[in-house]
Amino acid sequence: MSNSSKKIGVIGSGLIGRSYTMLFISAGYRVTLYDILPEQTQSAKKDIWEQLGALEREGLLRGTLTRQQQFDLISTTQNLEECVKDAFFVQECVPENLEIKRSVWFKVDKLVDNNVILSSSTSALLPSVISEGLEYKNRFIVSHPTNPPFYAPATEVVPASWTDADVKEKTIALLKEVGQVPVVLNKEIKGFVLNRIQYSILGECYRLIRDGVVSPEDVDTIMSQGLGVRYAFMGPWETAYLNANGMLHYGELYSDMILGIQQDLGPPERMEGPTLEAVNEAMRKLAGPEETIPARRQWRDRRLTALAKLKKEMDKA
Ligand code: NAI
């Protein structure tokens, strides 16, 4: 069966719903996009058409279909039943709110059967908490993308303890097919992996500012001109491995020092008050005032596009 005869339902047509739609159509799947706000699906289609154009111009359009062929695979609806009817995979991309997500999934649960895969984009809600009580909770899984998914393809796949094995395997296969890089968590954990790492970094960056060690701009420089440059191509473990003659050697050289520094890190703290205000002021100078954030996002995306092209070329070599 060709992919164009297979249907995926995408629920919620905001930032992530649009990205998932673009990923699925790149492999030729038909997508029915649903939102409670009709104007959202209309603006999603317009936005997707423009984004596909930009990808085509950069040579980054995924798959073998043209921009028009991919776009023609999208339909929109204001009817949830129409969205999920006959779909083999449903990707939910509604706001990060447990009540909204559970209310959507309880409606979907009444409209599907035991063959479908029910996948949520949630950034932090545990799959067992969202799917508890669903008749088809065994078909439920989290597929948490990195933003923006087209340029940062790592996707966390998080099953609940009751998720069927084939749901995990089929979700991994689908994500790979559309060009994503799935990473499976063996068990669910608060914040999954990406945000646990991200928030550990943010926590220490916050303490360094609060304690007056360094300016907010200079913290960002350490990442963008230091650690982040390497992390665009390899993770912290390979970085360490290459910084010595292997991991065991790295441990001999640095484990005591690392432990000493880790023991010196402070406890978690809520980001607020004068420290947060100081960071905001610094970021307004660095990245522009709040009203210019959309333009700065475009600046970011141009750089991410260039990096994605470079990585693609280097991976081919
Ligand atoms: P968004 O706010 O851009 O889009 C949410 C969409 O859902 C809106 O179009 C809204 O009209 C629609 N919606 C609201 N209630 C609905 C309902 N009951 N039924 C159908 N549609 C409904 O949000 P975004 O950023 O796309 O986030 C969606 C999910 O993806 C969240 O769980 C978020 O945590 C997760 N996520 C977001 C990332 C990001 O950087 N924005 C990254 C990775 C995951």
Boltz pocket constraint, residues with backbone or C-beta under 6 A from the ligand:
constraints:
  - pocket:
      binder: B
      contacts: [[A, 11], [A, 12], [A, 13], [A, 14], [A, 15], [A, 16], [A, 17], [A, 34], [A, 35], [A, 36], [A, 37], [A, 40], [A, 92], [A, 93], [A, 94], [A, 95], [A, 96], [A, 97], [A, 100], [A, 104], [A, 121], [A, 122], [A, 123], [A, 124], [A, 144], [A, 145], [A, 146], [A, 147]]
      max_distance: 6.0
